[in-house]
């Protein structure tokens, strides 16, 4: 398994885990009525900023731990960091898929806003759009690597 594969797996694991915790926590907060007051958008903004920071930290920590674990179990001393044209093309295709899904998520959020939905739903549609775009891009990269592009 190459260094790029390991990082994609670590990224997908950490992203899905952090987003699961976020949506579980935000649903509990919503059911408790914490988004009903005047400071609802401020609380939502703080929650999303915390999500971004947690995702970044979890990705870094998971990537380091995953690479250490793989190195220990395979007794490999030198990881391969070489990136060729195929890797760059796979990265671009994964990025294209991510951008398309991000755009669709943003347009859905704007449609919800135009239909008069509350900001809580609109912001969470945007978060879900970004999250699903990120996961879809990672899965697409894995598929392209496995297929042998």
LUMMARLUM-300893 format. One record per residue (C-alpha): residue number from 1; residue in three letters; chain; x, y, z. Coordinates in steps of 0.2 Angstrom, whole numbers. Layout:
<sites>
<site n="NUM" res="ALA" chain="A" u="X" v="Y" w="Z"/>
...
</sites>
This chain:
<sites>
<site n="1" res="UNK" chain="A" u="0" v="0" w="0"/>
<site n="2" res="UNK" chain="A" u="8" v="16" w="-5"/>
<site n="3" res="UNK" chain="A" u="9" v="32" w="5"/>
<site n="4" res="UNK" chain="A" u="-5" v="40" w="-5"/>
<site n="5" res="UNK" chain="A" u="-17" v="26" w="-2"/>
<site n="6" res="UNK" chain="A" u="-13" v="26" w="17"/>
<site n="7" res="UNK" chain="A" u="-16" v="45" w="18"/>
<site n="8" res="UNK" chain="A" u="-33" v="43" w="8"/>
<site n="9" res="UNK" chain="A" u="-39" v="29" w="20"/>
<site n="10" res="UNK" chain="A" u="-33" v="40" w="35"/>
<site n="11" res="UNK" chain="A" u="-42" v="55" w="28"/>
<site n="12" res="UNK" chain="A" u="-58" v="46" w="25"/>
<site n="13" res="UNK" chain="A" u="-58" v="37" w="42"/>
<site n="14" res="UNK" chain="A" u="-55" v="54" w="51"/>
<site n="15" res="UNK" chain="A" u="-68" v="63" w="41"/>
<site n="16" res="UNK" chain="A" u="-82" v="51" w="43"/>
<site n="17" res="UNK" chain="A" u="-78" v="49" w="61"/>
<site n="18" res="UNK" chain="A" u="-78" v="68" w="65"/>
<site n="19" res="UNK" chain="A" u="-93" v="71" w="54"/>
<site n="20" res="UNK" chain="A" u="-103" v="57" w="63"/>
<site n="21" res="UNK" chain="A" u="-99" v="65" w="80"/>
<site n="22" res="UNK" chain="A" u="-103" v="82" w="73"/>
<site n="23" res="UNK" chain="A" u="-120" v="77" w="67"/>
<site n="24" res="UNK" chain="A" u="-124" v="67" w="82"/>
<site n="25" res="UNK" chain="A" u="-120" v="82" w="93"/>
<site n="26" res="UNK" chain="A" u="-129" v="95" w="83"/>
<site n="27" res="UNK" chain="A" u="-144" v="84" w="82"/>
<site n="28" res="UNK" chain="A" u="-144" v="83" w="101"/>
<site n="29" res="UNK" chain="A" u="-142" v="101" w="103"/>
<site n="30" res="UNK" chain="A" u="-156" v="105" w="91"/>
<site n="31" res="UNK" chain="A" u="-168" v="93" w="100"/>
<site n="32" res="UNK" chain="A" u="-163" v="102" w="116"/>
<site n="33" res="UNK" chain="A" u="-169" v="118" w="108"/>
<site n="34" res="UNK" chain="A" u="-152" v="127" w="109"/>
<site n="35" res="UNK" chain="A" u="-155" v="134" w="91"/>
<site n="36" res="UNK" chain="A" u="-171" v="143" w="95"/>
<site n="37" res="UNK" chain="A" u="-164" v="159" w="103"/>
<site n="38" res="UNK" chain="A" u="-157" v="174" w="96"/>
<site n="39" res="UNK" chain="A" u="-139" v="168" w="97"/>
<site n="40" res="UNK" chain="A" u="-143" v="152" w="87"/>
<site n="41" res="UNK" chain="A" u="-133" v="157" w="71"/>
<site n="42" res="UNK" chain="A" u="-118" v="162" w="83"/>
<site n="43" res="UNK" chain="A" u="-119" v="145" w="91"/>
<site n="44" res="UNK" chain="A" u="-121" v="136" w="74"/>
<site n="45" res="UNK" chain="A" u="-106" v="146" w="67"/>
<site n="46" res="UNK" chain="A" u="-95" v="141" w="83"/>
<site n="47" res="UNK" chain="A" u="-100" v="123" w="80"/>
<site n="48" res="UNK" chain="A" u="-95" v="123" w="62"/>
<site n="49" res="UNK" chain="A" u="-78" v="131" w="66"/>
<site n="50" res="UNK" chain="A" u="-75" v="118" w="79"/>
<site n="51" res="UNK" chain="A" u="-80" v="105" w="66"/>
<site n="52" res="UNK" chain="A" u="-67" v="112" w="54"/>
<site n="53" res="UNK" chain="A" u="-53" v="112" w="67"/>
<site n="54" res="UNK" chain="A" u="-58" v="95" w="74"/>
<site n="55" res="UNK" chain="A" u="-57" v="88" w="56"/>
<site n="56" res="UNK" chain="A" u="-40" v="96" w="53"/>
<site n="57" res="UNK" chain="A" u="-33" v="89" w="69"/>
<site n="58" res="UNK" chain="A" u="-41" v="72" w="67"/>
<site n="59" res="UNK" chain="A" u="-34" v="70" w="49"/>
<site n="60" res="UNK" chain="A" u="-16" v="75" w="55"/>
<site n="61" res="UNK" chain="A" u="-16" v="63" w="70"/>
<site n="62" res="UNK" chain="A" u="-25" v="49" w="61"/>
<site n="63" res="UNK" chain="A" u="-13" v="50" w="46"/>
<site n="64" res="UNK" chain="A" u="3" v="50" w="57"/>
<site n="65" res="UNK" chain="A" u="-4" v="35" w="68"/>
<site n="66" res="UNK" chain="A" u="-9" v="26" w="52"/>
<site n="67" res="UNK" chain="A" u="8" v="28" w="44"/>
<site n="68" res="UNK" chain="A" u="17" v="23" w="60"/>
<site n="69" res="UNK" chain="A" u="6" v="7" w="62"/>
<site n="70" res="UNK" chain="A" u="8" v="2" w="44"/>
<site n="71" res="UNK" chain="A" u="27" v="4" w="45"/>
<site n="72" res="UNK" chain="A" u="28" v="-6" w="61"/>
<site n="73" res="UNK" chain="A" u="17" v="-20" w="54"/>
<site n="74" res="UNK" chain="A" u="26" v="-21" w="38"/>
<site n="75" res="UNK" chain="A" u="44" v="-18" w="44"/>
<site n="76" res="UNK" chain="A" u="46" v="-5" w="31"/>
<site n="77" res="UNK" chain="A" u="59" v="8" w="34"/>
<site n="78" res="UNK" chain="A" u="57" v="19" w="19"/>
<site n="79" res="UNK" chain="A" u="40" v="25" w="13"/>
<site n="80" res="UNK" chain="A" u="38" v="30" w="-5"/>
<site n="81" res="UNK" chain="A" u="34" v="48" w="-7"/>
<site n="82" res="UNK" chain="A" u="36" v="48" w="-26"/>
<site n="83" res="UNK" chain="A" u="22" v="56" w="-36"/>
<site n="84" res="UNK" chain="A" u="20" v="53" w="-55"/>
<site n="85" res="UNK" chain="A" u="9" v="59" w="-68"/>
<site n="86" res="UNK" chain="A" u="-4" v="45" w="-65"/>
<site n="87" res="UNK" chain="A" u="-5" v="51" w="-46"/>
<site n="88" res="UNK" chain="A" u="-8" v="69" w="-52"/>
<site n="89" res="UNK" chain="A" u="-21" v="64" w="-64"/>
<site n="90" res="UNK" chain="A" u="-30" v="54" w="-51"/>
<site n="91" res="UNK" chain="A" u="-29" v="68" w="-39"/>
<site n="92" res="UNK" chain="A" u="-37" v="80" w="-52"/>
<site n="93" res="UNK" chain="A" u="-51" v="68" w="-56"/>
<site n="94" res="UNK" chain="A" u="-55" v="66" w="-37"/>
<site n="95" res="UNK" chain="A" u="-54" v="85" w="-35"/>
<site n="96" res="UNK" chain="A" u="-66" v="87" w="-50"/>
<site n="97" res="UNK" chain="A" u="-79" v="75" w="-42"/>
<site n="98" res="UNK" chain="A" u="-77" v="85" w="-25"/>
<site n="99" res="UNK" chain="A" u="-80" v="101" w="-34"/>
<site n="100" res="UNK" chain="A" u="-95" v="95" w="-43"/>
<site n="101" res="UNK" chain="A" u="-103" v="88" w="-27"/>
<site n="102" res="UNK" chain="A" u="-98" v="104" w="-17"/>
<site n="103" res="UNK" chain="A" u="-107" v="115" w="-31"/>
<site n="104" res="UNK" chain="A" u="-123" v="104" w="-30"/>
<site n="105" res="UNK" chain="A" u="-123" v="105" w="-11"/>
<site n="106" res="UNK" chain="A" u="-121" v="124" w="-11"/>
<site n="107" res="UNK" chain="A" u="-135" v="126" w="-24"/>
<site n="108" res="UNK" chain="A" u="-146" v="115" w="-13"/>
<site n="109" res="UNK" chain="A" u="-143" v="126" w="2"/>
<site n="110" res="UNK" chain="A" u="-147" v="142" w="-8"/>
<site n="111" res="UNK" chain="A" u="-163" v="134" w="-14"/>
<site n="112" res="UNK" chain="A" u="-167" v="130" w="4"/>
<site n="113" res="UNK" chain="A" u="-163" v="148" w="8"/>
<site n="114" res="UNK" chain="A" u="-174" v="154" w="-6"/>
<site n="115" res="UNK" chain="A" u="-188" v="143" w="0"/>
<site n="116" res="UNK" chain="A" u="-188" v="151" w="17"/>
<site n="117" res="UNK" chain="A" u="-180" v="137" w="27"/>
<site n="118" res="UNK" chain="A" u="-171" v="142" w="43"/>
<site n="119" res="UNK" chain="A" u="-152" v="145" w="44"/>
<site n="120" res="UNK" chain="A" u="-149" v="129" w="54"/>
<site n="121" res="UNK" chain="A" u="-154" v="119" w="39"/>
<site n="122" res="UNK" chain="A" u="-146" v="129" w="26"/>
<site n="123" res="UNK" chain="A" u="-129" v="129" w="36"/>
<site n="124" res="UNK" chain="A" u="-130" v="110" w="39"/>
<site n="125" res="UNK" chain="A" u="-134" v="107" w="20"/>
<site n="126" res="UNK" chain="A" u="-118" v="116" w="16"/>
<site n="127" res="UNK" chain="A" u="-108" v="106" w="29"/>
<site n="128" res="UNK" chain="A" u="-116" v="90" w="22"/>
<site n="129" res="UNK" chain="A" u="-112" v="96" w="4"/>
<site n="130" res="UNK" chain="A" u="-93" v="99" w="9"/>
<site n="131" res="UNK" chain="A" u="-92" v="82" w="19"/>
<site n="132" res="UNK" chain="A" u="-100" v="72" w="5"/>
<site n="133" res="UNK" chain="A" u="-89" v="80" w="-8"/>
<site n="134" res="UNK" chain="A" u="-74" v="76" w="2"/>
<site n="135" res="UNK" chain="A" u="-79" v="58" w="5"/>
<site n="136" res="UNK" chain="A" u="-84" v="55" w="-13"/>
<site n="137" res="UNK" chain="A" u="-67" v="63" w="-19"/>
<site n="138" res="UNK" chain="A" u="-57" v="51" w="-8"/>
<site n="139" res="UNK" chain="A" u="-68" v="36" w="-13"/>
<site n="140" res="UNK" chain="A" u="-66" v="41" w="-32"/>
<site n="141" res="UNK" chain="A" u="-47" v="42" w="-29"/>
<site n="142" res="UNK" chain="A" u="-46" v="25" w="-21"/>
<site n="143" res="UNK" chain="A" u="-57" v="17" w="-35"/>
<site n="144" res="UNK" chain="A" u="-45" v="25" w="-48"/>
<site n="145" res="UNK" chain="A" u="-30" v="18" w="-39"/>
<site n="146" res="UNK" chain="A" u="-38" v="1" w="-38"/>
<site n="147" res="UNK" chain="A" u="-44" v="0" w="-56"/>
<site n="148" res="UNK" chain="A" u="-27" v="4" w="-61"/>
<site n="149" res="UNK" chain="A" u="-31" v="20" w="-70"/>
</sites>
